[in-house]
Amino acid sequence: MSTNPLLDITGLPLFDQIKPEHVTPALDTLLAEAEASLAKVVGPDVPPDYDALSLLLDVSTERLGRAWGAVGHLNAVADTPELRAAFNENLPRITEFYTRLGADERLYAKYKALNEAQKTAEPDRRLSSARQRALDNALRGFVLGGAELQGDAKKRFAEIQEEQAAKSQSFSEHVMDSTDAYAHYVREDELAGVPEDIIQATKAMAEGEAKEGHKLTLHMPIYLPVMQYATNRHLRETMYRAYSTRASEFGPTERDNTALMRDIVALRQEEAVLLGYKTFADVSLVPKMARNPTQVMDFLRDLAKRARPFAEKDMAELREFARTECGIDDLQAWDVAFVSEKLKEARYAFSDQEVKQYFTEPTVLKGLFGLIESLFDVKILPDTAPVWHESVRFFRIERANQLIGQFYLDPYARTGKRPGAWMDDVRGRWK
């Protein structure tokens, strides 16, 4: 399928051309290529040599990873029923391949042989420190990927990976769908205190649906100003409860994540035991700086002990201000942002809304990019690339007129986009 944009790796992903019907045919091709490379690399004709292993396996899996990464990214930022169906249809076989790859005993043996050879190699023939680190990480990944498991344990480990992938995807879908599905329509007088730009935006959204009044959603650009500025306490409570109970037992049964959370925790614990660890926290810390969960908890408890007196003092002041200045005797979670804003205005003559006019998006980006340019001796310049939405922008990073990186900027909330502040990688650097 030569016209399939997912098979084009000449440049950046063709996000504006990728369609749901491209996903399965592209993965058919790329999985076949990756399977053929795996079969060859574990065979007798390929020595346990760093370049030989990388040239065969890393190239084919990078092609597969780039294509699947593009599909996964679109699934998170431009979700449609058709794309979601294509993603979920192919998720099991992608998971199965990568699980099998990470647990392949023959491949693991070649990496171990390569590592052993380094111990007796002449200094000038040893791997560079960067390559040795990559090799060490690969060996660790094999162990955590179940390469040392046998028989039923190995089979169960693979099943766990597939179950976790499917349940984690369902969890994310439920959160996105719950966020997108919520709408609360109010009259303008119920929005007292809310900034004018939010009032106009919510009115426009309601008008776009041929409805009266104003449409409130759980996307942060709407939700947060309502919680900060709305004098209507009942409205703040309504919005807070809706946001806090997304994808829970308090909403539609088909979007309830309660059972999924229990299942995912149980699967992680089962995985940890199979790998010889006490808990999944122990597994998670293997590639990290902290030595064990006890060290992490000791740090957090010590931090909490030191911070708690200050937090309690701040909360006492907030409760007193709420009682004396806002007429709120029983400060609740949906009051905190509102009362905090009022306290800040009263104590420091500071208002986020008043300051907002000086921090428009162009001004903030100019300041942010300028800071990065000064700190890292680079230039950030507008660039062009295929994008998944008309509001997405693209930039290049240069040092001494040499390209060293590029990035997309997609800051706006919208239906079909996973909520939160997060990032994806498009392509790693190859050398």
C-alpha positions in Angstrom: 0.0 0.0 0.0 2.5 2.6 -1.3 0.1 5.6 -0.7 -0.3 4.7 3.0 1.0 7.8 4.9 1.9 5.6 7.9 4.5 3.8 5.7 6.2 7.1 4.7 9.2 7.6 6.9 11.0 10.1 4.8 10.2 12.9 7.2 7.8 13.8 10.0 4.5 11.9 10.3 1.9 13.0 7.8 -0.6 13.7 10.5 -3.0 15.5 8.2 -3.2 12.5 5.9 -3.5 9.6 8.3 -7.0 8.1 8.4 -8.4 5.2 10.3 -8.5 2.9 7.2 -4.7 3.3 7.0 -3.9 1.8 10.4 -4.4 -2.0 9.9 -2.8 -2.2 6.4 0.2 -0.3 7.6 0.6 -2.4 10.7 0.2 -5.6 8.6 3.3 -4.5 6.6 5.4 -3.2 9.5 4.7 -6.1 11.8 5.7 -8.5 9.1 8.9 -6.6 8.6 9.6 -6.5 12.3 8.9 -10.3 12.6 11.3 -11.0 9.7 14.0 -8.9 11.3 13.5 -10.6 14.6 13.7 -14.1 13.0 16.9 -13.1 11.2 18.6 -11.4 14.1 18.2 -14.4 16.5 19.5 -16.8 13.8 23.0 -18.1 13.5 24.1 -15.7 10.7 24.0 -12.6 12.9 26.8 -12.4 15.5 26.3 -10.8 19.0 27.6 -7.5 17.7 26.2 -4.1 18.7 26.0 -2.8 15.1 24.7 -6.0 13.6 21.9 -6.2 16.1 21.0 -2.6 15.9 21.1 -2.4 12.1 18.7 -5.3 11.7 16.3 -5.0 14.6 16.3 -1.4 15.7 15.6 0.0 12.2 12.6 -2.2 11.7 11.1 -1.7 15.1 11.7 2.1 14.8 9.6 2.1 11.7 6.9 0.2 13.5 7.2 2.4 16.6 7.0 5.6 14.6 3.8 4.4 12.8 2.1 3.1 16.0 3.2 6.2 17.8 1.5 8.5 15.3 -1.7 6.4 15.6 -1.5 6.5 19.4 -0.9 10.3 19.3 -3.9 10.9 17.0 -6.0 8.7 19.3 -5.1 11.1 22.2 -5.5 14.4 20.4 -8.0 13.9 17.6 -10.1 11.0 18.8 -13.0 9.8 16.6 -15.1 6.6 16.8 -13.5 5.3 13.7 -9.9 6.0 14.8 -10.6 4.6 18.3 -11.9 1.4 16.7 -8.8 1.0 14.6 -6.5 1.7 17.5 -8.3 -0.8 19.8 -8.4 -3.4 17.0 -4.6 -3.3 16.6 -3.6 -2.7 20.3 -3.5 -6.4 21.2 -1.2 -7.5 18.4 1.1 -4.5 18.9 1.3 -5.4 22.6 1.8 -9.0 21.9 4.7 -8.3 19.5 6.6 -6.0 21.9 6.0 -8.3 24.8 7.3 -11.2 22.9 10.3 -9.2 21.6 11.2 -8.1 25.1 11.0 -11.6 26.4 12.7 -13.5 23.6 15.3 -15.8 25.1 17.3 -16.1 21.9 17.7 -12.3 21.6 18.4 -12.0 25.3 21.2 -14.5 24.9 22.9 -12.5 22.2 22.7 -9.3 24.2 24.2 -11.2 27.2 27.0 -12.6 25.0 27.7 -9.1 23.7 28.0 -7.9 27.3 30.3 -10.7 28.3 32.5 -10.0 25.3 33.1 -6.5 26.6 34.8 -7.8 29.7 37.7 -9.4 27.8 37.8 -7.0 24.7 40.8 -4.8 24.1 40.2 -1.2 25.3 40.1 0.2 21.8 37.4 -2.4 20.8 35.1 -1.9 23.7 31.8 -0.1 23.4 31.6 3.6 24.1 30.2 4.6 27.5 27.0 5.6 25.8 26.6 2.3 24.0 27.5 0.3 27.1 24.8 2.2 29.0 22.3 1.5 26.3 23.3 -2.2 26.5 23.0 -2.3 30.3 19.5 -0.7 30.0 18.6 -3.3 27.3 19.6 -6.2 29.5 17.6 -4.7 32.4 14.7 -4.3 30.1 14.8 -8.0 29.1 14.7 -9.0 32.8 11.8 -6.7 33.5 10.2 -7.9 30.3 10.0 -11.5 31.4 12.9 -12.9 29.4 14.1 -15.0 32.4 10.6 -16.5 33.0 9.8 -20.0 31.9 6.7 -22.1 31.0 3.4 -21.0 32.5 4.9 -18.0 34.2 6.1 -16.6 30.9 2.8 -17.3 29.3 0.9 -15.6 32.1 3.3 -12.6 32.0 2.4 -12.0 28.3 -1.3 -12.3 29.1 -0.9 -9.7 31.8 0.7 -7.2 29.4 -2.2 -7.5 27.0 -4.8 -7.2 29.7 -3.1 -4.2 31.2 -2.8 -2.5 27.8 -6.5 -3.0 27.1 -7.7 -1.9 30.5 -5.4 1.2 30.6 -6.7 2.2 27.2 -10.3 1.8 28.4 -9.5 3.9 31.5 -8.2 6.8 29.4 -11.2 6.6 27.1 -13.6 6.8 30.0 -11.9 9.9 31.4 -11.9 11.6 27.9 -15.5 10.6 27.2 -16.7 11.8 30.6 -14.9 15.1 30.2 -16.3 15.6 26.7 -19.8 14.5 27.5 -20.4 16.9 30.3 -22.4 20.1 29.7 -24.1 22.3 32.2 -26.3 25.1 30.8 -26.9 28.2 32.9 -28.3 31.7 32.7 -26.0 34.7 32.5 -27.0 35.9 36.0 -25.7 32.6 37.4 -22.2 33.5 36.2 -21.8 36.5 38.4 -18.1 37.2 39.0 -16.9 35.1 36.1 -14.6 37.0 33.7 -16.2 38.5 30.6 -14.2 36.5 28.1 -15.4 33.3 29.7 -19.0 34.6 29.6 -18.7 35.3 25.9 -17.0 32.0 25.2 -19.7 29.9 27.0 -22.4 31.9 25.3 -20.9 31.2 21.9 -20.7 27.5 22.7 -24.4 27.4 23.6 -25.4 29.3 20.5 -23.3 26.9 18.4 -25.7 24.2 19.6 -28.8 26.4 19.2 -29.4 26.5 22.9 -30.2 29.4 25.3 -27.9 30.6 27.9 -24.3 29.5 28.5 -22.6 26.1 28.1 -20.2 25.1 30.8 -17.8 22.2 30.3 -15.1 20.4 32.4 -12.3 21.5 30.1 -9.8 23.6 32.1 -10.2 26.9 30.2 -13.8 27.0 31.3 -13.8 25.0 34.6 -10.9 26.8 36.3 -12.2 30.4 35.9 -15.7 29.3 37.1 -14.1 27.7 40.2 -11.9 30.8 40.8 -14.4 33.6 40.2 -18.0 32.5 40.3 -19.8 33.9 43.3 -22.6 31.3 42.8 -21.6 28.7 45.4 -24.1 26.2 44.2 -22.7 26.5 40.7 -19.1 25.9 42.0 -20.3 22.8 43.9 -22.1 21.5 40.8 -19.0 21.9 38.7 -16.6 20.5 41.3 -18.7 17.4 41.9 -19.0 16.8 38.1 -15.2 17.2 37.6 -14.2 15.1 40.6 -16.5 12.2 39.8 -15.7 11.8 36.1 -15.5 8.2 35.1 -16.7 7.0 38.5 -19.5 5.1 40.0 -21.5 8.4 40.2 -21.7 8.6 36.4 -22.9 6.3 33.6 -22.0 2.7 34.2 -20.3 2.2 30.9 -17.7 4.9 31.9 -17.1 3.8 35.5 -13.4 3.2 36.0 -13.8 1.7 39.5 -13.4 -2.0 38.4 -10.7 -1.1 35.9 -8.6 0.5 38.7 -8.9 -2.6 40.8 -8.0 -4.8 37.9 -5.0 -2.8 36.9 -3.6 -2.7 40.4 -4.2 -6.5 40.7 -2.5 -7.2 37.4 0.5 -5.0 38.4 0.9 -6.9 41.6 0.7 -10.2 39.8 3.4 -9.0 37.4 5.6 -8.0 40.2 5.4 -11.4 41.9 6.1 -13.2 38.7 9.3 -11.1 38.3 10.4 -11.8 41.8 9.5 -8.6 43.5 7.3 -7.9 46.5 5.2 -5.1 45.0 4.8 -3.3 41.7 6.4 -0.3 43.4 9.6 -2.3 43.7 9.4 -3.0 39.9 8.8 0.6 39.1 11.9 1.7 41.0 14.3 -0.6 39.3 15.4 2.0 36.7 15.0 5.0 39.1 17.3 6.7 41.6 15.4 5.7 44.7 16.5 2.3 46.1 13.2 0.9 47.3 9.6 1.9 48.2 10.6 2.4 51.9 13.0 5.1 51.0 10.4 6.9 48.9 7.8 6.7 51.7 10.2 7.9 54.3 11.1 10.9 52.1 7.4 11.7 51.6 6.5 11.3 55.2 9.4 13.5 56.3 8.3 16.1 53.7 4.7 15.9 54.9 5.8 16.3 58.6 7.8 19.4 57.7 5.2 21.0 55.5 2.0 20.1 57.5 2.3 22.9 60.1 2.5 25.5 57.4 -0.3 24.0 55.4 -2.5 23.9 58.5 -1.7 27.6 59.2 -2.6 28.5 55.7 -5.9 26.5 55.8 -6.8 28.1 59.2 -6.3 31.6 57.6 -8.3 30.6 54.6 -11.2 29.3 56.8 -11.2 32.5 58.8 -11.2 34.7 55.7 -14.0 32.6 54.2 -16.1 33.1 57.4 -15.5 36.8 58.0 -15.2 38.1 54.4 -17.1 35.7 52.2 -19.9 34.5 54.6 -18.8 30.9 54.3 -18.9 29.1 57.6 -18.1 25.6 56.3 -15.3 25.9 53.8 -15.6 23.1 51.3 -13.4 21.9 48.4 -15.4 23.8 45.8 -14.8 27.0 47.8 -11.0 26.8 48.1 -10.1 28.3 44.7 -12.7 31.1 45.0 -11.8 32.1 48.6 -8.0 31.8 47.8 -8.5 34.3 44.9 -10.4 36.7 47.2 -7.8 36.4 49.9 -5.0 37.1 47.4 -6.9 40.2 46.2 -7.5 41.5 49.7 -4.1 40.8 51.1 -1.8 41.6 48.2 -4.1 43.7 45.9 -3.3 41.0 43.3 -5.8 39.5 40.8 -5.0 36.8 38.3 -7.7 38.3 36.1 -6.2 41.8 36.2 -2.7 40.4 35.5 -4.0 38.2 32.7 -4.1 41.1 30.2 -0.4 41.4 30.5 0.3 37.7 29.9 -1.4 37.0 26.6 -0.3 33.9 24.8 2.1 35.6 22.4 3.7 37.5 25.3 4.1 34.3 27.4 5.5 32.3 24.5 8.0 35.1 23.6 9.2 35.2 27.2 9.4 31.4 27.5 11.2 30.9 24.2 13.5 33.8 25.1 14.4 32.2 28.4 15.1 28.9 26.7 17.2 30.6 24.1 19.3 32.3 26.7 19.8 29.3 28.9 20.7 26.8 26.2 22.2 29.0 23.5 19.6 28.1 20.9 17.1 29.8 18.6 13.5 28.8 18.4 12.0 29.6 15.0 8.6 29.0 13.4 8.6 26.0 11.0 6.1 24.0 9.0 5.0 20.4 9.2 1.8 18.4 8.7 -0.4 18.8 11.8 -3.5 17.1 13.2 -5.5 20.3 13.9 -5.6 23.8 12.5 -4.6 25.3 15.8 -1.4 23.3 16.2 1.9 25.1 15.6 5.4 23.8 14.7 8.8 25.1 15.6 12.5 24.3 15.0 15.4 24.6 17.5 18.7 25.6 16.1 22.2 26.1 17.5 24.8 27.9 15.4 22.4 27.6 12.4 22.2 23.8 12.8 18.9 22.0 13.4 19.0 20.2 16.7 15.3 19.6 17.3 11.7 20.4 16.4 8.4 20.4 18.4 4.7 20.8 18.0 2.7 23.1 20.2 -0.9 22.2 20.9 -2.0 24.1 24.0 -5.8 24.2 23.5 -8.4 22.0 25.1 -11.0 20.5 22.7 -13.4 17.6 22.3 -11.5 14.5 21.4 -8.3 15.5 23.1 -7.0 13.9 26.2 -7.1 16.3 29.1 -4.1 17.4 31.1 -0.6 18.7 30.5 1.5 16.0 28.7 3.7 15.4 25.7 4.6 12.7 23.2 7.8 12.1 21.3 7.7 11.8 17.5 11.1 10.6 16.7 14.3 10.0 18.7 17.7 11.1 17.5 19.7 8.4 15.5 23.4 8.4 14.9 
